[in-house]
Amino acid sequence: MTLLNAFFLMAPPDSGSEGAIINLLFLGALFFVFYFFIIRPQTKRQKEIQKKVEAMKKGDKIVTSGGLIGQLTNIDEETVLLEVDNGVKIRFQKSAITDVNPGKSE
């Protein structure tokens, strides 16, 4: 009999319930890590951005998700008009805004 056959013929360990408890604890710890280090900070950041977008006004400096930086010239219900250079205006949806007044500490 080869070593490989002996390995497959070995009996499973008797402590089956302890392994299940350890697996459940591991999954719980994994969920804890994901929630407190990934999910929670991301939702907090999204709420902050949403508050800034709701409070923005004409003349504010904004940054879009595409990386464009410009001054806000007009605000509609779902879109904004952004002036990126003299006479160059681009319309964006409010959901594309990632920061309002960058570099300004509140």
A tleap script that builds the chain and sets N, CA, C and O, in Angstrom:
source leaprc.protein.ff14SB
mol = sequence {
  NMET THR LEU LEU ASN ALA PHE PHE LEU MET
  ALA PRO PRO ASP SER GLY SER GLU GLY ALA
  ILE ILE ASN LEU LEU PHE LEU GLY ALA LEU
  PHE PHE VAL PHE TYR PHE PHE ILE ILE ARG
  PRO GLN THR LYS ARG GLN LYS GLU ILE GLN
  LYS LYS VAL GLU ALA MET LYS LYS GLY ASP
  LYS ILE VAL THR SER GLY GLY LEU ILE GLY
  GLN LEU THR ASN ILE ASP GLU GLU THR VAL
  LEU LEU GLU VAL ASP ASN GLY VAL LYS ILE
  ARG PHE GLN LYS SER ALA ILE THR ASP VAL
  ASN PRO GLY LYS SER CGLU
}
set mol.1.N position { 0.861 -1.178 0.000 }
set mol.1.CA position { 0.000 0.000 0.000 }
set mol.1.C position { 0.903 1.236 0.000 }
set mol.1.O position { 1.867 1.319 0.760 }
set mol.2.N position { 0.576 2.168 -0.848 }
set mol.2.CA position { 1.387 3.378 -0.949 }
set mol.2.C position { 0.958 4.387 0.117 }
set mol.2.O position { -0.065 4.234 0.784 }
set mol.3.N position { 1.754 5.380 0.241 }
set mol.3.CA position { 1.475 6.429 1.227 }
set mol.3.C position { 0.198 7.183 0.893 }
set mol.3.O position { -0.547 7.564 1.796 }
set mol.4.N position { -0.064 7.402 -0.379 }
set mol.4.CA position { -1.274 8.106 -0.812 }
set mol.4.C position { -2.523 7.303 -0.464 }
set mol.4.O position { -3.510 7.881 -0.007 }
set mol.5.N position { -2.506 5.980 -0.668 }
set mol.5.CA position { -3.654 5.139 -0.310 }
set mol.5.C position { -3.887 5.151 1.190 }
set mol.5.O position { -5.035 5.150 1.635 }
set mol.6.N position { -2.830 5.163 1.969 }
set mol.6.CA position { -2.962 5.180 3.426 }
set mol.6.C position { -3.582 6.496 3.880 }
set mol.6.O position { -4.365 6.530 4.828 }
set mol.7.N position { -3.234 7.547 3.212 }
set mol.7.CA position { -3.793 8.859 3.568 }
set mol.7.C position { -5.302 8.895 3.337 }
set mol.7.O position { -6.039 9.425 4.168 }
set mol.8.N position { -5.766 8.341 2.225 }
set mol.8.CA position { -7.186 8.349 1.926 }
set mol.8.C position { -7.980 7.361 2.779 }
set mol.8.O position { -9.191 7.529 2.921 }
set mol.9.N position { -7.356 6.360 3.339 }
set mol.9.CA position { -8.046 5.370 4.162 }
set mol.9.C position { -8.116 5.782 5.631 }
set mol.9.O position { -8.751 5.093 6.430 }
set mol.10.N position { -7.486 6.876 5.996 }
set mol.10.CA position { -7.491 7.312 7.395 }
set mol.10.C position { -8.888 7.734 7.803 }
set mol.10.O position { -9.636 8.283 6.994 }
set mol.11.N position { -9.238 7.486 9.036 }
set mol.11.CA position { -10.555 7.843 9.558 }
set mol.11.C position { -10.597 9.333 9.872 }
set mol.11.O position { -9.568 9.916 10.212 }
set mol.12.N position { -11.784 9.969 9.762 }
set mol.12.CA position { -11.893 11.386 10.110 }
set mol.12.C position { -11.741 11.584 11.613 }
set mol.12.O position { -12.002 10.660 12.384 }
set mol.13.N position { -11.334 12.744 12.034 }
set mol.13.CA position { -11.191 12.991 13.473 }
set mol.13.C position { -12.543 12.921 14.184 }
set mol.13.O position { -13.586 13.195 13.590 }
set mol.14.N position { -12.507 12.548 15.469 }
set mol.14.CA position { -13.736 12.381 16.236 }
set mol.14.C position { -14.382 13.703 16.638 }
set mol.14.O position { -15.595 13.741 16.845 }
set mol.15.N position { -13.636 14.760 16.753 }
set mol.15.CA position { -14.169 16.039 17.223 }
set mol.15.C position { -14.764 16.821 16.060 }
set mol.15.O position { -14.125 17.739 15.547 }
set mol.16.N position { -15.951 16.481 15.642 }
set mol.16.CA position { -16.604 17.149 14.522 }
set mol.16.C position { -17.318 18.422 14.941 }
set mol.16.O position { -17.378 19.367 14.154 }
set mol.17.N position { -17.861 18.483 16.149 }
set mol.17.CA position { -18.615 19.656 16.583 }
set mol.17.C position { -17.704 20.843 16.886 }
set mol.17.O position { -18.113 21.989 16.698 }
set mol.18.N position { -16.497 20.597 17.343 }
set mol.18.CA position { -15.563 21.692 17.626 }
set mol.18.C position { -15.154 22.400 16.336 }
set mol.18.O position { -14.960 23.615 16.329 }
set mol.19.N position { -15.026 21.662 15.273 }
set mol.19.CA position { -14.670 22.250 13.986 }
set mol.19.C position { -15.763 23.171 13.466 }
set mol.19.O position { -15.476 24.212 12.875 }
set mol.20.N position { -17.015 22.788 13.684 }
set mol.20.CA position { -18.132 23.624 13.246 }
set mol.20.C position { -18.176 24.936 14.021 }
set mol.20.O position { -18.438 25.991 13.444 }
set mol.21.N position { -17.922 24.874 15.315 }
set mol.21.CA position { -17.931 26.088 16.144 }
set mol.21.C position { -16.796 27.020 15.717 }
set mol.21.O position { -16.981 28.235 15.646 }
set mol.22.N position { -15.640 26.459 15.438 }
set mol.22.CA position { -14.505 27.275 15.003 }
set mol.22.C position { -14.814 27.929 13.654 }
set mol.22.O position { -14.473 29.091 13.433 }
set mol.23.N position { -15.460 27.180 12.754 }
set mol.23.CA position { -15.833 27.760 11.465 }
set mol.23.C position { -16.826 28.902 11.636 }
set mol.23.O position { -16.707 29.927 10.966 }
set mol.24.N position { -17.795 28.742 12.514 }
set mol.24.CA position { -18.767 29.813 12.763 }
set mol.24.C position { -18.102 31.039 13.369 }
set mol.24.O position { -18.422 32.168 12.996 }
set mol.25.N position { -17.182 30.828 14.298 }
set mol.25.CA position { -16.456 31.955 14.888 }
set mol.25.C position { -15.613 32.670 13.831 }
set mol.25.O position { -15.537 33.898 13.820 }
set mol.26.N position { -14.989 31.907 12.956 }
set mol.26.CA position { -14.190 32.502 11.888 }
set mol.26.C position { -15.060 33.337 10.947 }
set mol.26.O position { -14.676 34.446 10.576 }
set mol.27.N position { -16.220 32.820 10.562 }
set mol.27.CA position { -17.120 33.575 9.688 }
set mol.27.C position { -17.634 34.838 10.372 }
set mol.27.O position { -17.756 35.884 9.735 }
set mol.28.N position { -17.937 34.744 11.670 }
set mol.28.CA position { -18.372 35.916 12.419 }
set mol.28.C position { -17.276 36.976 12.479 }
set mol.28.O position { -17.554 38.164 12.314 }
set mol.29.N position { -16.044 36.559 12.712 }
set mol.29.CA position { -14.922 37.494 12.753 }
set mol.29.C position { -14.693 38.126 11.382 }
set mol.29.O position { -14.375 39.312 11.289 }
set mol.30.N position { -14.852 37.343 10.328 }
set mol.30.CA position { -14.692 37.857 8.976 }
set mol.30.C position { -15.762 38.909 8.665 }
set mol.30.O position { -15.453 39.949 8.084 }
set mol.31.N position { -16.996 38.649 9.042 }
set mol.31.CA position { -18.068 39.623 8.857 }
set mol.31.C position { -17.774 40.893 9.646 }
set mol.31.O position { -17.964 41.994 9.128 }
set mol.32.N position { -17.320 40.764 10.879 }
set mol.32.CA position { -16.973 41.896 11.729 }
set mol.32.C position { -15.914 42.769 11.060 }
set mol.32.O position { -16.045 43.993 11.034 }
set mol.33.N position { -14.875 42.154 10.523 }
set mol.33.CA position { -13.788 42.897 9.872 }
set mol.33.C position { -14.315 43.623 8.643 }
set mol.33.O position { -14.025 44.803 8.448 }
set mol.34.N position { -15.086 42.927 7.811 }
set mol.34.CA position { -15.622 43.566 6.618 }
set mol.34.C position { -16.538 44.720 6.974 }
set mol.34.O position { -16.477 45.767 6.330 }
set mol.35.N position { -17.374 44.563 7.966 }
set mol.35.CA position { -18.326 45.620 8.312 }
set mol.35.C position { -17.618 46.853 8.851 }
set mol.35.O position { -17.851 47.961 8.368 }
set mol.36.N position { -16.753 46.674 9.849 }
set mol.36.CA position { -16.159 47.827 10.513 }
set mol.36.C position { -14.989 48.454 9.770 }
set mol.36.O position { -14.655 49.611 10.024 }
set mol.37.N position { -14.360 47.724 8.861 }
set mol.37.CA position { -13.223 48.299 8.153 }
set mol.37.C position { -13.509 48.624 6.701 }
set mol.37.O position { -12.731 49.350 6.081 }
set mol.38.N position { -14.594 48.115 6.132 }
set mol.38.CA position { -14.880 48.374 4.724 }
set mol.38.C position { -16.261 48.995 4.535 }
set mol.38.O position { -16.373 50.080 3.965 }
set mol.39.N position { -17.298 48.334 4.996 }
set mol.39.CA position { -18.666 48.768 4.714 }
set mol.39.C position { -19.024 50.042 5.467 }
set mol.39.O position { -19.532 50.988 4.863 }
set mol.40.N position { -18.775 50.088 6.753 }
set mol.40.CA position { -19.169 51.240 7.577 }
set mol.40.C position { -18.478 52.542 7.158 }
set mol.40.O position { -19.163 53.556 7.018 }
set mol.41.N position { -17.153 52.565 6.950 }
set mol.41.CA position { -16.529 53.825 6.519 }
set mol.41.C position { -17.015 54.287 5.144 }
set mol.41.O position { -17.134 55.488 4.899 }
set mol.42.N position { -17.295 53.336 4.246 }
set mol.42.CA position { -17.759 53.718 2.913 }
set mol.42.C position { -19.137 54.360 2.974 }
set mol.42.O position { -19.378 55.362 2.300 }
set mol.43.N position { -20.049 53.800 3.771 }
set mol.43.CA position { -21.384 54.399 3.882 }
set mol.43.C position { -21.306 55.761 4.572 }
set mol.43.O position { -22.060 56.672 4.229 }
set mol.44.N position { -20.415 55.905 5.528 }
set mol.44.CA position { -20.237 57.194 6.191 }
set mol.44.C position { -19.746 58.251 5.205 }
set mol.44.O position { -20.215 59.389 5.223 }
set mol.45.N position { -18.811 57.878 4.356 }
set mol.45.CA position { -18.282 58.794 3.343 }
set mol.45.C position { -19.374 59.175 2.338 }
set mol.45.O position { -19.467 60.335 1.938 }
set mol.46.N position { -20.197 58.208 1.930 }
set mol.46.CA position { -21.277 58.495 0.985 }
set mol.46.C position { -22.292 59.467 1.578 }
set mol.46.O position { -22.800 60.341 0.875 }
set mol.47.N position { -22.590 59.319 2.866 }
set mol.47.CA position { -23.530 60.239 3.521 }
set mol.47.C position { -22.951 61.650 3.588 }
set mol.47.O position { -23.683 62.624 3.408 }
set mol.48.N position { -21.645 61.774 3.846 }
set mol.48.CA position { -21.005 63.090 3.882 }
set mol.48.C position { -21.065 63.765 2.513 }
set mol.48.O position { -21.362 64.956 2.417 }
set mol.49.N position { -20.786 63.009 1.465 }
set mol.49.CA position { -20.834 63.560 0.110 }
set mol.49.C position { -22.255 63.984 -0.234 }
set mol.49.O position { -22.458 65.035 -0.841 }
set mol.50.N position { -23.242 63.174 0.148 }
set mol.50.CA position { -24.644 63.503 -0.130 }
set mol.50.C position { -25.045 64.805 0.565 }
set mol.50.O position { -25.762 65.621 -0.015 }
set mol.51.N position { -24.589 65.002 1.798 }
set mol.51.CA position { -24.890 66.244 2.515 }
set mol.51.C position { -24.255 67.447 1.815 }
set mol.51.O position { -24.883 68.498 1.690 }
set mol.52.N position { -23.011 67.290 1.359 }
set mol.52.CA position { -22.321 68.374 0.657 }
set mol.52.C position { -23.028 68.718 -0.650 }
set mol.52.O position { -23.174 69.893 -0.986 }
set mol.53.N position { -23.466 67.700 -1.388 }
set mol.53.CA position { -24.135 67.923 -2.666 }
set mol.53.C position { -25.457 68.634 -2.451 }
set mol.53.O position { -25.816 69.515 -3.232 }
set mol.54.N position { -26.187 68.270 -1.409 }
set mol.54.CA position { -27.468 68.923 -1.122 }
set mol.54.C position { -27.280 70.374 -0.695 }
set mol.54.O position { -28.157 71.206 -0.930 }
set mol.55.N position { -26.139 70.688 -0.067 }
set mol.55.CA position { -25.901 72.043 0.447 }
set mol.55.C position { -25.103 72.927 -0.507 }
set mol.55.O position { -24.825 74.079 -0.171 }
set mol.56.N position { -24.726 72.428 -1.684 }
set mol.56.CA position { -23.907 73.246 -2.574 }
set mol.56.C position { -24.713 74.397 -3.172 }
set mol.56.O position { -25.937 74.336 -3.288 }
set mol.57.N position { -23.987 75.443 -3.545 }
set mol.57.CA position { -24.628 76.631 -4.103 }
set mol.57.C position { -23.784 77.146 -5.258 }
set mol.57.O position { -22.658 76.696 -5.472 }
set mol.58.N position { -24.333 78.080 -5.986 }
set mol.58.CA position { -23.654 78.658 -7.142 }
set mol.58.C position { -22.332 79.286 -6.699 }
set mol.58.O position { -22.278 80.008 -5.703 }
set mol.59.N position { -21.270 79.002 -7.450 }
set mol.59.CA position { -19.954 79.533 -7.135 }
set mol.59.C position { -19.056 78.555 -6.394 }
set mol.59.O position { -17.861 78.812 -6.247 }
set mol.60.N position { -19.603 77.437 -5.924 }
set mol.60.CA position { -18.791 76.431 -5.237 }
set mol.60.C position { -17.866 75.726 -6.220 }
set mol.60.O position { -18.180 75.568 -7.400 }
set mol.61.N position { -16.735 75.314 -5.706 }
set mol.61.CA position { -15.787 74.549 -6.499 }
set mol.61.C position { -16.102 73.069 -6.263 }
set mol.61.O position { -16.212 72.639 -5.115 }
set mol.62.N position { -16.248 72.282 -7.343 }
set mol.62.CA position { -16.587 70.870 -7.183 }
set mol.62.C position { -15.638 69.997 -7.991 }
set mol.62.O position { -14.981 70.455 -8.926 }
set mol.63.N position { -15.585 68.719 -7.601 }
set mol.63.CA position { -14.804 67.700 -8.293 }
set mol.63.C position { -15.764 66.598 -8.717 }
set mol.63.O position { -16.591 66.149 -7.924 }
set mol.64.N position { -15.653 66.162 -9.975 }
set mol.64.CA position { -16.522 65.093 -10.474 }
set mol.64.C position { -15.812 63.753 -10.363 }
set mol.64.O position { -14.614 63.683 -10.091 }
set mol.65.N position { -16.580 62.693 -10.580 }
set mol.65.CA position { -15.998 61.351 -10.518 }
set mol.65.C position { -14.990 61.118 -11.635 }
set mol.65.O position { -14.136 60.239 -11.519 }
set mol.66.N position { -15.072 61.883 -12.703 }
set mol.66.CA position { -14.102 61.789 -13.788 }
set mol.66.C position { -12.837 62.581 -13.532 }
set mol.66.O position { -11.893 62.509 -14.319 }
set mol.67.N position { -12.800 63.340 -12.441 }
set mol.67.CA position { -11.613 64.105 -12.088 }
set mol.67.C position { -11.633 65.543 -12.549 }
set mol.67.O position { -10.642 66.254 -12.378 }
set mol.68.N position { -12.743 66.000 -13.135 }
set mol.68.CA position { -12.835 67.396 -13.572 }
set mol.68.C position { -13.089 68.299 -12.372 }
set mol.68.O position { -13.902 67.989 -11.502 }
set mol.69.N position { -12.381 69.414 -12.345 }
set mol.69.CA position { -12.537 70.395 -11.277 }
set mol.69.C position { -13.008 71.693 -11.920 }
set mol.69.O position { -12.447 72.148 -12.916 }
set mol.70.N position { -14.035 72.273 -11.342 }
set mol.70.CA position { -14.539 73.521 -11.895 }
set mol.70.C position { -15.453 74.230 -10.924 }
set mol.70.O position { -15.669 73.783 -9.798 }
set mol.71.N position { -15.987 75.355 -11.389 }
set mol.71.CA position { -16.859 76.181 -10.555 }
set mol.71.C position { -18.302 75.974 -10.986 }
set mol.71.O position { -18.609 75.932 -12.177 }
set mol.72.N position { -19.164 75.848 -10.020 }
set mol.72.CA position { -20.573 75.594 -10.258 }
set mol.72.C position { -21.263 76.877 -10.711 }
set mol.72.O position { -21.172 77.908 -10.045 }
set mol.73.N position { -21.960 76.805 -11.857 }
set mol.73.CA position { -22.632 78.000 -12.371 }
set mol.73.C position { -24.147 77.889 -12.330 }
set mol.73.O position { -24.833 78.907 -12.247 }
set mol.74.N position { -24.688 76.671 -12.385 }
set mol.74.CA position { -26.141 76.503 -12.378 }
set mol.74.C position { -26.491 75.151 -11.760 }
set mol.74.O position { -25.814 74.151 -11.999 }
set mol.75.N position { -27.564 75.136 -10.958 }
set mol.75.CA position { -28.009 73.909 -10.315 }
set mol.75.C position { -29.449 73.641 -10.712 }
set mol.75.O position { -30.324 74.481 -10.500 }
set mol.76.N position { -29.698 72.465 -11.291 }
set mol.76.CA position { -31.059 72.014 -11.592 }
set mol.76.C position { -31.434 70.931 -10.585 }
set mol.76.O position { -30.709 70.684 -9.622 }
set mol.77.N position { -32.564 70.297 -10.820 }
set mol.77.CA position { -33.019 69.273 -9.886 }
set mol.77.C position { -32.099 68.053 -9.877 }
set mol.77.O position { -31.761 67.549 -8.806 }
set mol.78.N position { -31.693 67.575 -11.038 }
set mol.78.CA position { -30.850 66.380 -11.127 }
set mol.78.C position { -29.471 66.649 -11.723 }
set mol.78.O position { -28.593 65.789 -11.641 }
set mol.79.N position { -29.258 67.833 -12.326 }
set mol.79.CA position { -27.990 68.124 -12.990 }
set mol.79.C position { -27.407 69.439 -12.492 }
set mol.79.O position { -28.089 70.247 -11.862 }
set mol.80.N position { -26.129 69.630 -12.793 }
set mol.80.CA position { -25.446 70.882 -12.482 }
set mol.80.C position { -24.657 71.310 -13.713 }
set mol.80.O position { -24.283 70.478 -14.539 }
set mol.81.N position { -24.408 72.607 -13.830 }
set mol.81.CA position { -23.593 73.137 -14.921 }
set mol.81.C position { -22.281 73.599 -14.312 }
set mol.81.O position { -22.253 74.438 -13.412 }
set mol.82.N position { -21.194 73.032 -14.822 }
set mol.82.CA position { -19.869 73.270 -14.268 }
set mol.82.C position { -19.019 74.023 -15.280 }
set mol.82.O position { -18.911 73.604 -16.433 }
set mol.83.N position { -18.417 75.126 -14.861 }
set mol.83.CA position { -17.517 75.884 -15.730 }
set mol.83.C position { -16.093 75.444 -15.420 }
set mol.83.O position { -15.576 75.703 -14.333 }
set mol.84.N position { -15.459 74.772 -16.392 }
set mol.84.CA position { -14.113 74.252 -16.181 }
set mol.84.C position { -13.029 75.212 -16.675 }
set mol.84.O position { -11.875 75.113 -16.257 }
set mol.85.N position { -13.396 76.142 -17.563 }
set mol.85.CA position { -12.479 77.165 -18.064 }
set mol.85.C position { -13.332 78.341 -18.518 }
set mol.85.O position { -14.559 78.243 -18.523 }
set mol.86.N position { -12.713 79.439 -18.896 }
set mol.86.CA position { -13.475 80.601 -19.347 }
set mol.86.C position { -14.320 80.228 -20.565 }
set mol.86.O position { -13.780 79.911 -21.625 }
set mol.87.N position { -15.625 80.267 -20.414 }
set mol.87.CA position { -16.533 79.972 -21.508 }
set mol.87.C position { -16.759 78.494 -21.791 }
set mol.87.O position { -17.534 78.163 -22.688 }
set mol.88.N position { -16.117 77.605 -21.067 }
set mol.88.CA position { -16.289 76.163 -21.276 }
set mol.88.C position { -17.159 75.619 -20.139 }
set mol.88.O position { -16.731 75.557 -18.986 }
set mol.89.N position { -18.381 75.228 -20.485 }
set mol.89.CA position { -19.321 74.735 -19.476 }
set mol.89.C position { -19.743 73.318 -19.824 }
set mol.89.O position { -19.982 72.988 -20.985 }
set mol.90.N position { -19.828 72.495 -18.801 }
set mol.90.CA position { -20.202 71.093 -18.974 }
set mol.90.C position { -21.319 70.769 -17.987 }
set mol.90.O position { -21.287 71.198 -16.833 }
set mol.91.N position { -22.311 70.003 -18.456 }
set mol.91.CA position { -23.428 69.610 -17.596 }
set mol.91.C position { -23.160 68.199 -17.061 }
set mol.91.O position { -22.798 67.296 -17.815 }
set mol.92.N position { -23.346 68.024 -15.741 }
set mol.92.CA position { -23.154 66.745 -15.073 }
set mol.92.C position { -24.373 66.406 -14.231 }
set mol.92.O position { -25.123 67.289 -13.816 }
set mol.93.N position { -24.559 65.129 -13.986 }
set mol.93.CA position { -25.569 64.717 -13.022 }
set mol.93.C position { -24.998 64.902 -11.630 }
set mol.93.O position { -23.786 64.815 -11.432 }
set mol.94.N position { -25.867 65.157 -10.672 }
set mol.94.CA position { -25.400 65.370 -9.301 }
set mol.94.C position { -24.726 64.132 -8.730 }
set mol.94.O position { -23.865 64.241 -7.858 }
set mol.95.N position { -25.110 62.958 -9.213 }
set mol.95.CA position { -24.504 61.721 -8.708 }
set mol.95.C position { -23.038 61.581 -9.111 }
set mol.95.O position { -22.326 60.756 -8.539 }
set mol.96.N position { -22.571 62.369 -10.085 }
set mol.96.CA position { -21.176 62.305 -10.526 }
set mol.96.C position { -20.260 63.181 -9.682 }
set mol.96.O position { -19.049 63.185 -9.905 }
set mol.97.N position { -20.797 63.918 -8.728 }
set mol.97.CA position { -19.987 64.807 -7.895 }
set mol.97.C position { -19.392 64.012 -6.742 }
set mol.97.O position { -20.109 63.325 -6.014 }
set mol.98.N position { -18.068 64.110 -6.579 }
set mol.98.CA position { -17.399 63.382 -5.500 }
set mol.98.C position { -16.910 64.286 -4.375 }
set mol.98.O position { -16.623 63.802 -3.280 }
set mol.99.N position { -16.811 65.596 -4.623 }
set mol.99.CA position { -16.374 66.508 -3.555 }
set mol.99.C position { -16.858 67.917 -3.887 }
set mol.99.O position { -16.907 68.317 -5.050 }
set mol.100.N position { -17.211 68.652 -2.849 }
set mol.100.CA position { -17.617 70.044 -2.984 }
set mol.100.C position { -16.648 70.875 -2.170 }
set mol.100.O position { -16.376 70.560 -1.012 }
set mol.101.N position { -16.120 71.944 -2.772 }
set mol.101.CA position { -15.105 72.811 -2.150 }
set mol.101.C position { -13.903 72.004 -1.669 }
set mol.101.O position { -13.616 71.993 -0.472 }
set mol.102.N position { -13.186 71.320 -2.585 }
set mol.102.CA position { -12.029 70.518 -2.158 }
set mol.102.C position { -10.942 71.402 -1.570 }
set mol.102.O position { -10.717 72.523 -2.026 }
set mol.103.N position { -10.281 70.887 -0.563 }
set mol.103.CA position { -9.212 71.635 0.100 }
set mol.103.C position { -9.702 72.581 1.171 }
set mol.103.O position { -8.897 73.157 1.902 }
set mol.104.N position { -10.996 72.749 1.276 }
set mol.104.CA position { -11.574 73.630 2.301 }
set mol.104.C position { -11.906 72.792 3.525 }
set mol.104.O position { -12.666 71.828 3.427 }
set mol.105.N position { -11.351 73.144 4.667 }
set mol.105.CA position { -11.644 72.391 5.894 }
set mol.105.C position { -12.865 72.985 6.563 }
set mol.105.O position { -13.021 74.203 6.643 }
set mol.106.N position { -13.722 72.111 7.037 }
set mol.106.CA position { -14.959 72.567 7.670 }
set mol.106.C position { -14.833 72.605 9.169 }
set mol.106.O position { -15.785 72.967 9.860 }
savepdb mol mol.pdb
quit
